């Protein structure tokens, strides 16, 4: 599903990853992290896709909201497990969204 975002500006956290073999309870953790993020002040939405490379983009009101999410204790544990168990490699980028537009076929 495409996230419904507010008028710009807002921020995007782009998380690109290559997974290790096997699920190793990754799907459960990923679902828990999305549900937890939804409860965070400043969270605007999330989009995710995975083939050989996974890309998850979460949208946030401001940089403080992103910082608070990074400091969330459950999110910290998930990040540690990501390094130990789930990812061969990953990269995180933070971008300010200054323009967006959409199309909907009626």
Helices and strands as residue ranges (DSSP letters): E 10-19, H 26-38, E 43-50, E 54-60, H 63-71, H 73-81, I 82-86, E 87-97
